[in-house]
Structure formats: structure tokens, C-alpha cells
Amino acid sequence: MKKLEFPKTLLMSAAGLLLSAVMWAQADKASRPSPPATATGMVNGATITINYSSPSVKGRKIYGGQVPFDKVWRAGANEATLFETNKAIRVEGLSLPAGKYSLYAIPGQKQWTIILNSETGQWGVKRSGESSRNPAKDVLSVKVKPVKTSTLSEKLVYDVTKKGFVLRWENTSVPVTIR
């Protein structure tokens, strides 16, 4: 009987270390260089929530630099940005059922593509640097026009408004209409 106590104790110790490491990693998100943020609001009776990580400009060229034009971007930092609606909505005129989606964007100089994808919970990029988006799981893809702003938005920010949501970062604002 005593021979079984050592492996059992070792197993329990290992499980405790693993659990504490996971808990520490979760608690540490607020101290990341791109901390987590949430935007929430009502649009035509639907509650819209966007969970994202908010990177800073830090003197860098963002669009066409840090975030390349015409390539899929996780629309934030760290994990893929999460978009949730509690009711069916219309995004730029296209139907989107209630649910949780990963939000991706393809920034362009004159036009952006906003993509809502049914796969959630993944890290935003693969080790290769490419987006973690699986195009086969795209639910909706819409084209929108970016707007150049005269004021700098140092941190990436999403705002949910009565008309939809807006992504703001650097000198760019990207409005997306929801009905």
C-alpha cells in the first residue's frame, strides 16, 4: 500500500502546480502590453458585446505597417476578437443569427472587409504569423469604408453605438452598420 502513496502524492502535486499556473496566466491578462477590453451596448433591441485586446500605437505606423493592408487581421491583439449578439441582427444589410463569433478584418486603403466567423476561442495568429481564421467557418463578410480622423486614437477601441459599432485606432475610424 505504501508504494502507491508516492505516485499519488506526485500526481496531486503536479495537478496543483498546473492549476496554479493556469490561474496565474488568466489573472495576468490585465498586465499585458495589449490588455483586454470590452465594448457593449444596445442596437435595435440586441445587446452587442465585443471582447478584444487593445494594443497601442507607440509611435508605430499601424495600417499599412504593423497591420498590413489586404491581409486578414484578428482585429485586436492576443486572442481573436470576440463579437456576440443576443438576437439576430443585420450587419451592413446581411443577416447574422444570435451567437458568438470571432471578428476579423481585412484592412484596405479605401475599403475594409469585416468578417464574422463561427470558430471562437482561438489565439489570433498562428506561429507562422498568419491569421488563425478558418475561412470555411466564415458566417458573414461585409465591405465598409474607413474614415481618416484628425485625432490620434493611441489605443485600439471599439464602441457600440445606436447605429452599430466603430473600430478606432491610429487615425482611422471604421464604422459598421447594424440593424
N, C-alpha and C positions, 0 to 999 in steps of 0.2 A: 504494500500500500504506500509506503513512504517514497518509493521510486516515482510514483505518479505526481507527487506534490510539487517537485521541482519544475517539470514541464508545464504544469498547470499555472504555477506562480509566474513562470517566464511568459507564458501566453497572456496572462492577465496584465502583466507589466507592459508588454508590447502593445496590447489593446489600449491601455491607459495613455501611453505615450502618443499613439496615433490619434486618439480622440482629442488630446490636449493640443496637438499640432494643428488639427483641423479647426478647432475652436479659435486658436491664436490667429490663424490665417484669415478667418472670417472677420474677427474683430479688427484686424489691421487694415481693412479696406479704406477706412476714413483717412489714414495717413499716407495713402498712395499719392504719387505726383498728380494723378488724374482721379480725384476722389469721386465716389458715387453721388449721383444727384437724381432727383425725381421731379417731374413736372406732371401736374394733374389738373383736370378741370372738366367742365361740362360743355358738350357741343350737341345742341338739339336733343337734349334729354339723355345722351350717352355719356358715361364717365370715361374719359380718356386718361390713361396713365402711361408715362414714358419714363423708364428707368435706364439710366445711361451713366457712363463715366465721363467726367468733364475735364478734358485737357486744357492747358493754357497755351497761348501764342508764344510767350517767352522770346519775343524778338524774331521768331522764325516766319518765313513765308509759308502760309498754310495751304491755300488752294493753288494747285499747280506747283507745289513744292512738297511739304510734309505729307499732304494728301494729294496724290496725283490726279490730274484730270482724266476722265474717261476710264477709270478703274473702279471696281467695286470697293466701297469703304464701309466699315462697320458702323458708321455714323456716330462715333464716340471713340472711347478708348477701352482697353481691357476686354471684358466680356462684350458680346454682341449686344447692341441696344435693344431693349425690350419695349414693345408697343402693345398696350392692352386696351380693349374696349369691352364694356359690359353689355352692349347692344349692337345689333347690326347697324352699320353706317355706310355712307358713300364717300369714298376718298377720290377727289377730283372726278366725280361722276361715276366711279366704278364701285360695285358692291363689295363689302367686306363683312363677313359674318362676325358675330361677337367672339372674342377669344384673345389669346396671347400670340404675338408674332415677333420675330426678330426684324428689326428695321435696318435696312441697308440703303446706301445711296451711291449713285454714280455721278459725281460732280462733273460738270462741264462749264466751259466759259459762258455759254449763253443759255444752257438748258441742263437741268438735273433730272435724273431718274430716281424716283423713290420706290423702294421695293419692300414689300412685306412678305415674310417667309414663315412657313409654319414650324420650322425647326427652331427650338429655343433652348437656352441654357448652355450654349457652346461658347468657347473663347472666340474672340472676334477675328483672329487671324491664325493661320497655320504656321508651323515652324519655317516654312518657305517664304513667309511674308505675304502670301496671298490670302484673300478673304476666306473665312470658313463657310461662307454661304454655299448651300447646295441648290443650284438653280432649279432642280426638279421639284423642290418644295416651295417655290415661289407661288404665292396666292394672288398677289396683285402687284402691278408695276405701272407707275404713272409718271408723266413728264410734267415738270414745273419750272418756273422761271426764277432764277436767283436775282436778288436785288442788291446792288452795291450800296453800302451805307457810309455816311460821313464820319461816324463814330466807331472806334475800335471796341469790339467785344473781346476782352482778354481771355475769358473762359468760354468754352462751348456751353451754350444754354439752349434748352428747349422751353418754349412757352406754349401752353394750351390756351387758345382764345375761343371766343364765341364762333369764329369762322373756321377753326381747325387748329393747326399747330404751326409753329415757326421755329426753325433751327437758326441760331445766330452764333457766328464765330468770326473772328478777324473782322473784316469789313464787308461781310456777306450776311444777308438775311434770306432764308429760303422758306416762303410761306406755302403751306399745303392745305387746300380747302377740304373741309369735311362737312357733310350734310346728314 
